[in-house]
């Protein structure tokens, strides 16, 4: 079932036993985050989505940890990321139709694609309530302070709509917002992000850019906002693909932008790229505080919302947290895209501990000398994959979803001096260990079987494996031994 709003999302999760309501009064300052952190790590409580119905000093409830498990990802997106990836693979593997019959057969598929594009609507529940002028007061929203040394409360799951000042193309991205006053927030867009490109273009013209921020939307749109799409690819098209129906859009009240019509809360205003202010520190998804730095200020002119809105947010910090499951979803969803470019890639994985950009396992069908190194360099040349600090390449007989097996394989298969490939390049802004901000070194580890052409003159041993006939024989006797059902 396609979920069209936060309130439908809550109903679906609750019906599946994946939501816990908390009616006791809870403080948005640190307390909600502490409870959520425990739940995310299943520390004394089952990992569920949480709806805090009685937030201290606020009239708006808080919805958090909605994507925080593999099961909730599937419920939220009306299918597992692997199932959606199969749809992508089917699209990518189509060959051009030949002849009138094949072209006719393509028509239903073209009609399906047509359903993914966003559509405009005239009215929207996200504009049932409108605050302007002196009514605009961000302190009336239950924005969380999540960690003790945070510089203040931060909106952590904002769907930020900007557009290219030259082309008018829309971008939907998730950039945290530090509350700096009743009508001001920081706008934390990194050097390598699309919104930063929009700001740079506006700055050259001496202009500012309009910004609309949705807080709470349908889950496909929320997820699409964090997918690392290529520049100028509309994330709302990705949301439409996941929903298999268009995202309805409504014009903003005070800025020339459109926002998802079923949003809960929308902040409208402007960002002047020359108006900078110190933002941070902030307890980030790396598990460390990102350091304070200067970022543009978002000046809020209007706030619209539903009647009885729900404040949707997320907690980031040391894994596992909700964002880990979203990263896994992105990883699974984009596997067919990676394989279309590099068919020799059988699978890849970004372990939670790598916080999305520090570690990637790459499983390949090795066909020639240097194949592993070729793929390391290819990954470092791909969009946001360029930030990957450590790439581990293994052969096709390694289970990359088993960390113990990967460690065993790597530690046995490498000669460190021979098999480590170092390079320099762009580094994620949040990497605190690099030699300079946004620039540093990366390493690829070639843990594949080495060939003579790669300088290995000795015989390479086979891994120890039990023969299949003995395995089958023992399996039949297993229960008789008293070792399980």
Residue pairs with C-beta under 8 A, 6 or more apart in sequence:
1 12
1 78
2 78
2 218
2 220
2 243
2 244
2 245
3 9
3 12
3 76
3 78
3 218
3 219
3 220
4 218
4 262
5 217
5 218
5 262
5 264
6 63
6 216
6 217
6 218
6 264
6 310
6 312
7 310
8 218
9 63
9 66
9 76
9 218
9 219
10 19
10 49
10 51
10 63
10 310
12 75
12 76
13 19
13 48
13 49
13 66
13 72
13 75
13 76
14 21
16 71
16 75
18 48
18 49
18 69
18 71
18 72
18 75
19 48
19 49
19 50
19 51
20 39
20 45
20 46
20 48
20 49
20 50
20 51
21 51
21 53
22 35
22 50
22 51
22 52
22 53
22 54
23 53
23 54
24 54
25 54
25 55
25 56
26 32
26 35
26 52
26 54
26 55
26 56
27 55
27 56
28 55
28 56
28 57
28 58
28 62
28 142
28 143
28 144
28 145
28 153
29 144
29 145
29 153
30 145
30 146
30 147
30 148
32 52
32 55
32 62
32 64
32 144
33 144
33 145
33 146
33 147
33 315
35 50
36 50
36 64
36 65
36 315
37 43
37 315
37 317
37 321
38 44
38 45
39 45
39 46
39 47
39 48
39 50
39 65
39 68
40 47
40 65
40 68
40 315
40 320
40 321
40 322
41 47
41 320
47 65
47 68
47 69
48 65
48 68
49 63
49 64
49 65
49 66
49 68
49 72
50 62
50 63
50 64
50 65
51 61
51 62
51 63
51 310
52 61
52 62
52 63
52 64
53 61
54 61
55 61
55 62
55 142
58 140
58 141
58 142
59 140
60 141
60 142
60 309
60 310
60 311
61 142
61 310
61 311
62 142
62 144
62 310
62 311
62 313
63 216
63 310
63 311
63 312
63 313
64 312
64 313
64 314
64 315
64 322
65 314
65 315
65 322
66 72
66 76
66 219
66 312
66 322
67 73
67 76
67 219
67 222
67 223
67 314
67 322
67 325
67 326
67 329
68 321
68 322
68 325
69 325
70 80
70 325
70 328
72 325
73 80
73 81
73 325
73 326
73 328
73 329
74 80
74 81
74 83
76 219
76 220
76 223
77 84
77 219
77 220
77 223
77 242
77 329
78 220
78 242
78 243
78 244
80 332
81 328
81 329
81 330
81 331
81 332
81 333
82 332
84 241
84 242
84 333
85 332
85 333
85 334
85 335
85 336
86 336
87 241
88 241
88 333
88 336
88 337
89 336
89 339
92 336
92 337
92 340
94 109
97 103
97 105
97 106
112 244
115 240
115 244
115 245
115 246
116 237
116 240
116 241
116 244
116 246
117 237
117 240
117 246
118 234
118 236
118 237
118 239
118 240
118 246
118 247
118 248
118 249
118 258
119 246
119 247
119 248
119 249
120 248
120 249
120 250
120 251
120 258
121 248
121 249
121 250
121 261
122 250
123 250
123 261
124 248
124 250
124 261
124 262
124 263
125 261
125 262
125 306
125 307
126 214
126 250
126 259
126 260
126 261
126 262
126 263
126 264
126 265
126 266
126 304
126 305
126 306
127 250
127 253
127 266
127 304
128 304
128 305
128 306
128 307
129 304
129 305
129 306
129 307
129 309
130 253
130 302
130 303
130 304
131 137
131 302
131 303
131 304
131 305
132 253
132 254
132 301
132 302
135 303
136 182
136 183
136 300
136 301
136 302
136 303
137 182
137 183
138 179
138 181
138 182
138 183
138 184
138 185
138 267
138 300
138 303
139 179
139 182
141 215
141 265
141 311
142 311
143 153
143 154
143 155
143 179
143 311
143 313
144 153
144 154
144 156
144 313
144 315
145 152
145 153
145 154
146 154
146 156
146 283
146 315
146 316
146 317
147 282
147 283
147 289
147 317
149 281
149 283
149 289
150 281
150 282
150 283
150 289
151 178
151 279
151 280
151 281
151 282
151 292
152 178
152 179
152 180
153 178
153 179
154 176
154 177
154 178
154 179
154 282
155 176
155 177
155 179
155 185
155 213
155 215
155 313
156 176
156 313
156 314
156 315
156 316
157 174
157 215
157 222
157 312
157 313
157 314
158 174
158 175
158 176
158 177
158 213
158 214
158 215
158 267
159 172
159 173
159 174
159 213
159 214
159 215
159 217
159 221
159 222
159 225
159 260
159 263
160 172
160 173
160 174
160 175
160 187
160 189
160 195
160 211
160 212
160 213
160 225
161 170
161 171
161 172
161 211
161 212
161 213
161 214
161 257
161 258
161 259
162 170
162 171
162 173
162 194
162 195
162 198
162 209
162 210
162 211
162 257
163 169
163 170
163 171
163 198
163 209
163 210
163 257
164 171
164 197
164 198
164 201
164 232
165 198
165 201
165 202
165 205
165 207
165 209
166 201
167 232
169 232
169 234
170 234
170 236
170 257
170 258
171 194
171 195
171 198
171 232
171 234
171 235
172 221
172 224
172 225
172 234
172 235
172 236
173 189
173 193
173 194
173 195
173 225
173 235
174 225
174 226
175 187
175 188
175 189
175 190
175 193
175 195
176 186
176 188
176 282
177 185
177 186
177 187
177 188
177 213
177 298
178 185
178 186
178 188
178 279
178 280
178 282
179 185
180 186
180 277
180 297
183 269
183 299
183 300
183 301
184 297
184 298
184 299
184 300
185 267
185 297
185 298
185 300
186 277
186 279
186 280
186 295
186 296
186 297
186 298
187 195
187 211
187 271
187 295
187 296
187 297
187 298
188 279
188 280
188 282
188 295
189 195
189 196
189 199
189 295
189 296
190 196
190 428
190 429
191 429
191 438
192 384
192 426
192 429
192 438
194 231
194 232
197 231
198 209
199 209
199 271
199 273
199 296
200 273
202 208
202 209
202 273
203 273
203 274
208 270
208 271
208 272
208 273
209 270
209 271
209 273
210 252
210 255
210 256
210 257
210 268
210 269
210 270
211 255
211 257
211 267
211 268
211 269
211 270
211 271
211 298
212 252
212 255
212 257
212 258
212 259
212 266
212 267
212 268
213 266
213 267
213 268
213 298
214 221
214 259
214 260
214 263
214 264
214 265
214 266
215 263
215 264
215 265
215 266
215 267
215 311
215 312
215 313
216 263
216 264
216 265
216 309
216 310
216 311
216 312
217 260
217 262
217 263
217 264
217 312
218 239
218 243
218 247
218 260
218 262
220 239
220 240
220 242
220 243
220 247
221 235
221 236
221 239
221 247
221 260
222 312
223 239
223 242
223 326
223 329
224 235
224 236
224 238
224 239
224 242
225 235
226 323
226 326
226 330
227 235
227 238
227 330
227 333
227 334
228 330
228 334
228 383
228 384
228 385
229 235
229 238
230 383
236 247
236 249
236 260
239 247
240 246
240 247
247 260
248 260
248 261
248 262
249 258
249 259
249 260
249 261
250 258
250 259
250 260
250 261
251 257
251 258
252 258
252 259
252 266
252 268
252 302
252 304
253 268
253 302
253 304
254 268
254 269
254 301
254 302
255 268
255 269
255 270
255 301
255 302
257 268
259 266
263 306
264 305
264 306
264 309
264 310
264 311
264 312
265 303
265 304
265 305
265 306
265 309
265 311
266 303
266 304
266 305
267 298
267 300
267 302
267 303
268 300
268 301
268 302
268 303
268 304
269 298
269 299
269 300
269 301
269 302
270 298
270 299
270 301
271 296
271 297
271 298
271 299
272 296
272 297
272 299
273 296
275 296
275 297
275 299
276 294
276 295
276 296
276 297
277 294
277 295
277 296
277 297
278 292
278 293
278 294
279 292
279 293
279 294
279 295
280 289
280 290
280 291
280 292
280 293
281 289
281 290
281 291
281 292
282 289
282 290
283 289
283 316
283 317
284 290
284 316
284 317
284 430
285 316
285 317
285 319
285 321
285 323
285 355
285 356
285 430
286 355
286 430
286 431
286 432
287 317
287 318
287 319
287 355
288 432
290 429
290 430
290 432
291 432
314 321
314 322
314 323
315 321
315 322
316 322
316 323
319 352
319 353
319 355
320 352
323 356
324 352
327 350
327 352
327 356
328 350
328 352
331 348
331 349
331 350
335 347
335 348
338 345
338 348
338 382
339 345
341 378
341 382
342 375
342 378
344 364
344 365
344 366
344 367
344 371
344 375
345 362
345 363
345 364
345 375
346 363
346 364
346 365
346 396
347 363
347 400
348 360
348 361
348 362
348 363
348 400
349 360
349 361
349 400
349 401
350 356
350 359
350 360
350 361
351 359
351 361
351 403
353 359
354 360
354 389
354 390
357 384
357 387
357 388
357 389
357 428
357 431
358 388
358 389
358 390
358 431
359 388
359 389
359 390
359 392
360 379
360 385
360 388
360 390
360 391
360 392
361 392
361 394
361 400
361 406
362 372
362 375
362 376
362 379
362 391
362 392
362 393
362 394
362 400
363 393
363 394
363 395
363 396
363 398
363 400
364 371
364 372
364 375
364 393
364 394
364 395
364 396
364 448
365 396
366 372
366 395
366 396
366 448
366 449
369 451
369 453
369 454
370 454
371 448
372 393
372 444
372 446
372 448
373 421
373 444
373 446
375 393
376 391
376 393
376 421
376 444
376 446
377 423
377 444
379 385
379 388
379 391
380 386
380 388
380 391
380 423
380 425
380 442
386 425
386 426
387 426
387 427
387 428
387 431
388 442
389 427
389 431
389 442
389 443
390 442
390 443
390 444
390 445
391 442
391 443
391 444
391 445
392 406
392 410
392 444
392 445
392 447
393 444
393 445
393 446
393 447
393 448
394 400
394 406
394 409
394 410
394 413
394 447
394 448
395 409
395 447
395 448
395 449
397 463
398 405
398 406
398 409
398 447
399 405
399 406
400 406
409 447
410 445
410 447
413 419
413 447
413 448
413 449
413 450
414 420
414 445
414 446
414 447
418 450
418 455
419 445
419 446
419 447
419 450
420 443
420 444
420 445
420 446
421 443
421 444
421 445
421 446
422 441
422 442
422 443
423 441
423 442
423 443
423 444
424 439
424 440
424 441
424 442
425 439
425 440
425 442
426 438
426 439
427 434
427 438
427 439
427 440
427 442
428 438
429 437
429 438
431 440
433 440
434 440
434 441
435 441
449 460
450 456
450 460
478 484
479 485
